Amino acid sequence: MLSFIAYPLLSALVFASGLLWPHHAMFVWLAVPSLVLAVVSSVHHAEVIAHKVGEPYGTLVLALAVTVIEVALVLSMMLAGGANAATVPRDTIYAAVMIICNGVVGVCLLAGGLRHKEQLFRIEGTGSGLAALVVMSTLVLVLPSLTTSAPGANYTASQLIFVATGSLVLWLVFVFIQTVRHRDYFLPAQDAADEDVHAAPPTTGQALASFALLIVALVSVVGLAKLLSPTLEALVRQWQAPAAVVGTMIAIIVLAPETWAAFRAARANRLQTSMNLAIGSALASIGLTIPVVVLASVWLGLPLTLGLVPKDMALLLLTFLVGAITLASGRTNLMQGAIHLVVFAAFLFLTFVP
């Protein structure tokens, strides 16, 4: 459709105008609808690519594209902020894990349960992904507050390198399992009522065009979110809210394309696709972000604080406990979605009221 070609280009144009006139009042009014258009178009083009290459490669494309741009955003904030940005990677990763594992999963389970009553997915792939996510999150976000070699919630340089290497290795093994060794663990059951399953696949030219437009849309999403961050920061100061609120709001915006794609898949009774997106995105958020951030920290001498405070550790533990129960049977209903959404609401509330 011509509209899905125009939306990313229009969003990119608004982003470019924001770079030239970032404080112009008209930019703020144009940025919000442009952000929505960029999110919607990115999901459309990701689905075109997914239909061409098949699952689970399609979900992997969207997860990787968003994560790579997220890494660039975090790194740019670290380089610009110096000591004041020491907790930006921690806040971003923690918010991403909580948003994905509770918000995205909760919305998908609730929407799918309301429409289809009960949905199925394969626990062989999703369960191993959750196990890897628990290990990576503990190494990156919990242990820095418990080790004694460095003061505070910090790692030494050697500890950072070890954690970065371990996270990258786990992510690479998961991708190998997902795409090569046990690809069948991540394939959704085809739904006869889902027209997208039976539609003719796009041509190679259409898929390449969608890939280019996907990159444009995702860059626009992250770029517009970054340009809007001063406005968000001003609102946070006006409301006298904690500084972590800014990172959480930006994370929600950056993850919006994956959230919408996962929601659409759950509504179409393809919960396996939703789970692939959720778990894969959370793993990529740590497995790709931490190695790059650690490299920048060690090489450039940038301060880096990764350890969570006790409140956030408790919520992270609760998230993984509930997630393990949700994935135990491979069957879901709306009750499980409601539980995850309550945990997500607690995360948001305690971010504003710590």
C-alpha positions, 0 to 999 in steps of 0.5 A: 500500500502507498500509505505504508511507503509514505508513513516512514518517509513522512516520519523521517522528514519530521525527524530531520526537521526536528534535528534542524529546529528541535525547540520549535513548538510545531515539531512537538505537535508533529512528532507525536503523530509521526511517531505513531505512524512510524510504529504502525509502518514498521510493524507492517514492513516487518510482517512483509519480511516475515512472510517472505523469509518465514518464521522465526526469521521474521520475528528475529529481523524486527527484534534485531533491528530495534535492538541495534538502534536501541544500542546506538541510542544508549551508547550516544547517551553515555558518550554525551552524558558522562558520569551523569549517564552511568545508570542509563544502560541499567535503567534501559535494560531493566525497563525493557525486560519488565516491559517485554516480560510483563507488558507485552506478554500480558497484553498478548495473553489477555487479548488472545484469551479474550478472543480465543479463550485458550492458546498454545505455544511450544515450551521447548523453545520459549522455556529455554529462552526464558532460562537464558534471560533469567541467567543474563538478567541476574549476571547483569542487573543483580550480581553487581549489587552483591559483589565486593571487588568494586564499591557500590553496585558496580563491576570491575573491568574484568567482571564486566568483560566476563559478564559481557562475554557470557551474555553474548555467548548465550544470545548467539547460542539461542539464535543458533537454536532458534534458526538452525538446530531446533527451528521447529521449536519456534514455528507457530501452528498455522491458523486456518482463519488467519488470512496472512498465513495463506496469502501469496508471499511478497516478491524479493523486490518487495521484501527488500523495499520493506526492509529499507523502509523498516530501517527508516521507520525504526530510526525515526521511532528512536530519533523522534523519541530521543528528540522528544526526551527533553520535553519528557524531562521537563514534564518529569521535573514539573511533576517532580517524578524520579529520573528513571521515569524518562528512561522508562517512557523512552523504552516504551516508545522504542519497544512500541513496534514489537509490542504492536506486532506481538499483539496482532499475532496473538489476536490472529491466534499465533501466540508462538510468534508473540512469544518469539518476539517477546523472549527474543527481544528481551534476550537481544536487549541484553545480549547485544547491548551489554557487550557494546556498552562494556566495550565503550566503558572499558575502552573509553573509561566511561562510568557504568553502574549496572546493579539494581536497587532492592525494590527493582530486584524484587520486581525482577524476581517476581517477573521471572517467577510468574513467567516460569509458571505461565510457560510451564504448561504451554497453554495460556488464558486471560487470567495469566495475562491479567497477572502479568499486567498487574505486575507491569502496573506495579513496575510503572507505579513504583517507577513514579512512586519509588 
